[in-house]
């Protein structure tokens, strides 16, 4: 017997659309039939959901978000309970977050701690393993001091201390590298994130160590993803801009110019070419990066890249004025030429998906580091919301002929699932797939003012409040269970499940 049947809706996938009825049993899609053709005997005890006048798509997959993330000493306002509600109203049933790895902490420990935190989610979930600096500041300092002493004394005792310090560093690096196969094969987490910036926070990974991680991940069937920004440019410009008194919000995009991103992207592409390793880029924002990626693909480099909804919808003019603090994120917002290049790259396949990079902070959290001082872009935490808004923003893109409704499904549902190893369980409407569905009314307008969203009350603003589009989510179904039903959130839904992923 079927448990649930979605009848009368217009099923839209990445290549076609047609009116179909969908039968669900035990959380899986078991039949897709022309309207009225589902097995009547199997329907006798099923819940029938009438989707007449509605469109049905695969539920969205969010591959890049930050929940309960300690960034810059500040934790965003969402936990996995509140994030589940926002995401469900944004049509999402599956997300991939990140571990909160700290220097010196075993990667496996970070994975296990994050898994426990994510158990509170109503969405199905996984995480990318974040790899930060492989050497702690303390270890590096001990080695430096030992070498300095030995250079002056040349005694056997001091030489032994140098060897001991270097041996400990080598062991620490090898310990982290040896965890990678276990994370991929035992934990079912085949994707990793490396940072090419944030040296002062001990997050940036040295390029030699980057190559070692990249090679190890490749050899074990995984893929490294990168936050690609040139740290030297950022640190140099920070000093220059401070000296020139250019610390207002409007200068933030120029402090990390296009070159800051594109140089780092190009460097990783060469590393990938050298090692014949697959790579992924988070939050691509510049036309130069797009072109480097396009040319690398032509050379046969296995590179996949995303952009984010804020880079498509907003430009650096939003950093002008007192509200400019609300639009700080890294990489920063760009200009209209970059936006056009991003849309074109989504259309021709250079970029493969659109994520939210959600990291939700209140205005109070962003302004707190300023005290009573002047505007200073070095101090506030960067990050913006997006898990709930992404659906409507990309519906806006359809209305404005930026993408088609089939590209919408490909960029937000199908490709994220394929790229990150959970397809066809997720990301499609097929017999045998999880019954993860987003149902929306194509004639109702969805608005993004703060009163229309479902974030915690302390969030006082929406950076997307001027955007609206036809296509309002009415129901979101995760493995056959309603998370949102006819606009009402199901707070009693069962918890989500961890998704073991394997890249193909």
C-alpha positions in Angstrom: 0.0 0.0 0.0 1.1 3.6 -0.7 1.6 5.9 2.3 1.2 9.1 0.3 0.2 10.2 -3.2 0.9 13.6 -4.7 -1.7 14.0 -7.4 -2.5 16.6 -10.1 0.8 18.5 -10.0 3.0 19.7 -12.8 6.3 17.7 -12.4 9.3 19.7 -13.5 12.8 18.2 -13.8 16.0 19.3 -15.4 14.9 18.4 -18.9 11.1 18.3 -19.2 7.8 18.8 -17.4 4.5 17.0 -17.4 1.5 16.4 -15.3 2.2 13.3 -13.1 1.0 11.6 -10.0 3.6 10.4 -7.5 3.2 7.5 -5.1 5.3 7.2 -1.9 5.9 4.3 0.4 8.4 4.0 3.3 10.0 7.3 2.4 10.7 6.3 -1.2 9.1 7.1 -4.5 7.6 3.9 -5.7 5.5 4.9 -8.8 5.2 7.9 -11.1 2.2 7.7 -13.4 0.1 9.8 -15.7 -2.7 11.6 -13.9 -5.3 9.2 -12.6 -3.2 6.1 -13.4 -1.8 5.2 -10.0 -2.7 1.7 -8.9 -6.1 2.2 -7.2 -5.7 -0.8 -4.9 -2.5 0.7 -3.6 -4.2 4.0 -3.0 -6.9 2.8 -0.6 -5.2 3.7 2.6 -2.9 6.4 1.3 -3.0 10.1 2.2 -3.9 11.9 -1.1 -2.4 15.3 -1.4 -4.0 17.5 -4.1 -1.4 19.4 -6.0 -3.8 20.7 -8.7 -2.5 24.1 -9.9 0.9 23.5 -8.2 4.3 22.6 -9.5 6.4 19.8 -8.1 10.2 19.7 -8.2 12.9 17.7 -6.5 13.5 19.2 -3.1 16.5 21.6 -3.1 19.9 20.4 -1.9 22.0 23.0 -0.1 25.7 22.1 -0.4 27.2 25.2 1.3 25.9 26.7 4.5 27.2 27.5 8.0 25.1 26.7 11.0 26.1 27.2 14.6 29.5 28.1 13.2 32.1 29.8 15.4 33.5 32.4 12.9 35.8 35.1 14.1 34.8 34.4 17.7 31.1 34.9 17.0 28.5 32.2 16.5 25.7 32.8 14.0 22.1 32.9 15.3 20.9 29.6 13.8 21.1 26.2 15.3 20.0 23.0 13.5 16.5 23.3 14.9 15.9 26.9 13.7 17.8 26.3 10.5 15.6 23.4 9.6 12.5 25.6 9.7 14.1 28.3 7.5 15.4 25.7 5.1 12.1 23.8 4.8 10.3 27.1 3.9 13.1 27.5 1.3 12.3 24.1 -0.2 15.4 22.4 1.1 15.4 18.8 2.5 19.1 18.1 2.4 22.1 20.1 3.4 25.9 19.8 3.7 27.5 21.9 6.4 31.1 22.0 7.6 33.1 20.7 10.5 34.3 23.3 12.9 37.9 22.1 12.8 40.5 24.0 14.9 44.3 23.8 14.5 45.7 20.9 16.4 42.4 19.1 16.7 42.1 15.7 15.0 39.9 15.8 11.9 38.0 12.7 13.0 37.2 14.4 16.3 35.8 17.4 14.4 33.7 15.1 12.2 32.2 13.2 15.1 31.5 16.4 17.1 29.7 17.9 14.1 27.7 14.8 13.4 26.4 15.0 17.0 25.4 18.6 16.5 23.6 17.9 13.2 21.5 15.2 14.8 19.0 17.9 15.8 18.3 18.7 12.2 14.9 17.9 10.6 16.6 17.8 7.3 18.8 15.0 6.0 22.4 16.1 6.4 26.1 15.7 5.8 29.2 17.8 6.2 32.4 18.7 4.4 35.5 18.2 6.5 37.3 21.5 7.0 41.1 21.3 7.0 42.9 24.2 8.6 46.6 24.9 9.2 48.2 21.5 9.9 50.7 23.1 12.4 49.6 24.9 15.5 51.2 28.3 16.3 52.7 26.7 19.4 54.4 24.0 17.4 55.7 26.5 14.8 57.0 28.8 17.6 58.8 26.0 19.4 60.5 24.9 16.2 61.6 28.5 15.4 62.9 29.1 18.9 64.9 25.8 18.8 66.4 26.6 15.5 67.4 30.1 16.7 69.1 28.7 19.8 71.0 26.1 17.8 72.1 28.6 15.2 73.8 30.5 18.1 75.0 27.7 20.3 75.7 24.8 17.8 75.6 22.4 20.8 74.4 18.8 20.4 71.7 19.4 23.0 70.2 22.3 21.0 70.5 20.3 17.8 68.6 17.5 19.4 65.8 20.0 20.4 65.6 21.1 16.7 65.3 17.5 15.5 62.7 16.9 18.2 60.6 19.9 17.2 60.8 19.1 13.5 59.9 15.5 14.2 56.8 16.6 16.2 55.8 18.8 13.3 56.2 16.0 10.8 54.2 13.6 13.0 51.4 16.1 13.4 51.2 16.6 9.6 51.2 12.8 9.0 48.6 12.3 11.7 46.2 14.6 9.9 46.9 13.1 6.5 46.4 9.6 7.8 42.9 10.5 9.0 41.8 11.4 5.5 41.2 7.9 4.1 39.2 7.0 7.3 37.0 10.1 6.9 36.3 9.3 3.2 35.8 5.5 3.6 34.6 5.0 7.1 32.7 8.2 7.8 31.2 8.6 4.3 32.5 12.2 3.9 34.5 12.5 0.7 34.7 16.3 0.4 37.1 18.7 2.2 37.4 22.4 2.5 40.8 24.2 2.5 41.4 27.9 3.1 43.9 30.0 1.2 43.5 33.0 3.5 42.9 33.9 7.2 46.5 33.3 8.1 46.2 35.4 11.3 43.3 33.1 12.5 45.5 30.0 11.9 42.9 28.8 9.3 45.0 29.2 6.1 46.8 26.1 5.0 50.4 26.4 3.7 50.7 25.7 0.0 53.1 22.7 0.5 50.6 21.2 3.0 47.8 22.0 0.6 49.4 19.9 -2.1 49.8 17.0 0.4 46.2 17.2 1.4 45.1 17.5 -2.2 47.1 14.5 -3.3 45.9 12.4 -0.3 42.3 13.2 -0.9 42.6 12.4 -4.6 44.2 9.0 -4.0 41.3 8.1 -1.7 38.5 9.1 -4.0 37.6 12.5 -2.5 37.6 16.0 -3.8 39.1 19.1 -2.1 37.1 22.4 -2.2 38.7 25.8 -1.7 38.0 29.2 -0.3 40.2 30.8 -2.8 41.5 34.3 -1.8 45.2 35.4 -1.9 46.1 36.0 1.7 49.1 38.2 0.9 47.0 40.7 -1.1 44.3 40.8 1.6 46.8 41.4 4.4 48.8 44.0 2.4 45.7 45.9 1.4 44.4 45.8 4.9 47.5 47.7 6.0 47.5 50.1 3.1 43.8 50.9 3.4 44.2 51.5 7.2 47.1 53.9 6.5 45.0 55.8 4.0 41.9 55.9 6.3 39.8 53.9 3.8 38.0 51.6 6.3 34.4 52.5 5.6 32.2 49.7 4.3 32.3 51.1 0.7 36.1 50.2 0.5 35.6 46.6 1.5 35.2 45.2 -2.0 38.4 47.1 -3.1 40.4 45.7 -0.2 39.9 42.2 -1.7 39.8 43.1 -5.4 39.0 40.6 -8.2 42.7 39.6 -8.4 42.6 38.5 -4.8 40.3 35.7 -5.8 41.3 35.0 -9.3 45.0 34.5 -8.5 44.2 32.0 -5.8 41.8 30.2 -8.2 44.4 30.0 -10.9 47.0 28.7 -8.5 44.8 25.9 -7.4 44.0 25.0 -11.0 47.7 24.7 -11.7 48.1 22.5 -8.6 45.2 20.3 -9.8 46.8 20.0 -13.2 50.1 19.1 -11.6 48.6 16.3 -9.4 45.7 15.4 -11.8 43.5 16.0 -8.8 39.8 16.9 -8.8 39.0 20.3 -7.2 36.0 22.4 -6.3 35.6 26.1 -5.7 33.2 27.6 -3.2 31.6 31.1 -3.8 33.2 32.2 -7.1 32.5 35.9 -7.6 34.7 37.3 -10.4 34.7 37.3 -14.2 38.5 36.5 -14.1 38.0 33.4 -12.0 35.2 32.2 -14.3 37.5 32.5 -17.3 40.3 30.7 -15.6 37.9 27.8 -14.7 36.5 27.8 -18.2 39.9 27.5 -19.8 41.0 24.8 -17.3 38.0 22.7 -18.1 39.0 22.9 -21.8 42.5 21.6 -20.8 40.9 18.7 -19.1 41.3 19.8 -15.5 38.6 18.1 -13.2 37.2 21.3 -11.8 33.7 22.1 -10.5 32.7 25.5 -9.2 29.7 27.2 -7.7 28.6 30.8 -7.1 26.2 32.1 -4.5 22.9 33.8 -4.7 24.3 37.1 -3.2 26.9 37.5 -5.9 24.2 37.0 -8.6 21.6 39.4 -7.0 23.7 42.1 -5.3 26.7 44.3 -6.3 29.2 46.3 -4.4 27.0 49.4 -4.4 25.2 47.8 -1.5 28.3 48.4 0.6 27.7 52.2 0.4 26.0 53.8 3.4 25.4 52.8 7.0 23.7 49.6 5.9 26.8 48.6 4.1 27.9 46.6 7.1 25.0 44.2 6.5 26.5 43.3 3.1 30.0 42.2 4.2 30.9 38.7 3.1 34.1 37.1 1.8 34.7 37.2 -1.1 33.0 40.6 -1.3 30.3 41.8 -3.6 31.5 42.7 -7.1 30.3 44.8 -10.0 27.7 44.3 -12.7 30.3 42.9 -15.2 31.1 40.2 -12.8 27.5 39.4 -12.2 26.9 39.1 -16.0 29.9 36.7 -16.2 28.5 34.6 -13.4 25.1 34.2 -15.2 26.8 33.3 -18.4 28.9 30.8 -16.7 25.9 29.1 -15.1 24.3 29.0 -18.6 27.3 27.4 -20.3 28.2 25.0 -17.5 31.4 26.7 -16.3 29.7 27.1 -13.0 27.6 24.1 -11.9 25.4 25.3 -9.1 24.1 28.1 -6.9 24.5 27.8 -3.1 23.6 30.2 -0.3 26.7 30.2 1.8 24.3 31.0 4.6 25.8 32.4 7.7 23.3 34.5 9.6 24.3 37.3 11.9 22.2 40.0 13.4 23.0 43.7 13.0 23.9 43.8 16.7 26.4 41.0 16.2 28.0 42.7 13.2 28.2 46.1 15.0 29.4 44.8 18.4 33.1 44.8 17.5 33.0 48.5 16.6 32.0 49.6 20.1 31.5 53.4 19.7 34.2 53.7 17.1 34.0 54.6 13.5 33.2 52.3 10.6 36.0 49.8 10.2 35.6 46.9 7.8 38.3 44.9 9.5 36.3 44.4 12.7 32.7 43.0 11.9 32.0 39.4 11.2 31.3 38.6 7.5 28.3 36.5 6.5 24.7 36.8 5.2 21.6 34.7 5.3 20.3 32.7 2.3 18.9 29.2 3.0 15.3 30.4 2.9 15.7 33.1 0.3 17.6 31.1 -2.4 14.4 29.5 -3.9 12.7 32.9 -4.4 15.9 34.6 -5.7 16.3 31.9 -8.4 12.6 32.1 -9.3 13.3 35.8 -9.8 16.1 34.8 -12.1 13.6 32.7 -14.1 11.2 35.7 -14.4 14.1 37.9 -15.6 15.3 35.3 -18.2 18.6 34.7 -16.4 17.9 30.9 -16.2 15.1 28.5 -17.3 12.9 26.5 -14.9 14.8 23.4 -16.0 18.2 25.1 -15.2 16.7 25.9 -11.8 16.2 22.2 -11.1 19.7 21.4 -12.4 21.5 24.1 -10.4 19.7 23.8 -7.1 18.6 20.2 -7.0 20.2 17.8 -9.4 23.8 19.1 -9.7 24.4 19.5 -6.0 23.3 15.9 -5.4 25.4 14.6 -8.2 28.5 16.6 -7.4 28.5 15.7 -3.7 27.7 12.0 -3.9 24.0 11.7 -2.9 22.4 11.2 -6.3 19.9 9.6 -7.2 18.9 9.3 -3.6 18.5 13.0 -3.6 18.1 15.7 -6.3 15.6 14.0 -8.6 12.1 12.6 -8.8 12.6 9.0 -9.8 11.3 5.6 -8.7 13.6 4.4 -5.9 14.7 7.9 -5.0 14.0 9.4 -1.6 10.6 11.1 -1.6 12.0 14.6 -1.3 9.7 17.1 -3.0 9.1 20.8 -3.1 5.6 21.9 -4.1 5.0 25.5 -5.0 2.2 27.7 -6.4 3.6 29.3 -9.6 1.0 32.1 -9.4 1.5 33.2 -5.8 4.1 35.9 -5.1 6.9 35.1 -2.7 8.4 38.1 -1.0 11.6 38.4 1.0 10.9 41.1 3.6 12.0 40.1 7.1 8.3 39.6 8.1 7.9 37.0 5.3 10.8 34.9 6.4 11.2 32.4 9.3 14.5 33.3 10.9 14.7 33.8 14.7 13.1 37.1 15.8 16.4 38.7 16.7 17.3 39.0 13.0 16.1 42.5 12.3 16.7 42.8 8.5 16.6 41.1 5.2 19.3 41.9 2.6 16.9 40.8 -0.1 13.9 42.8 0.9 13.5 44.3 -2.5 13.2 41.0 -4.3 10.0 39.1 -5.0 9.0 36.5 -7.6 6.1 34.3 -8.6 6.4 30.9 -7.1 5.6 30.5 -3.4 6.4 27.2 -1.6 3.3 25.6 -0.1 4.7 22.2 1.0 8.1 20.6 1.5 8.4 16.8 1.8 11.4 14.9 3.2 11.4 11.2 2.7 7.6 11.1 2.5 7.1 13.3 5.6 5.8 16.9 5.4 8.2 19.4 6.9 5.9 22.2 5.6 2.3 21.4 4.6 0.1 24.0 3.0 2.3 26.8 4.6 2.3 25.3 8.1 5.6 24.0 9.6 5.6 20.6 11.1 7.6 21.0 14.3 6.9 17.4 15.2 8.6 15.9 12.1 11.1 13.2 12.8 14.7 14.1 12.8 16.8 13.9 9.6 19.4 11.2 8.8 23.1 11.4 8.1 23.9 10.8 4.4 26.9 8.7 3.7 28.3 10.1 0.4 30.5 8.5 -2.2 31.8 10.5 -5.2 31.3 9.0 -8.7 
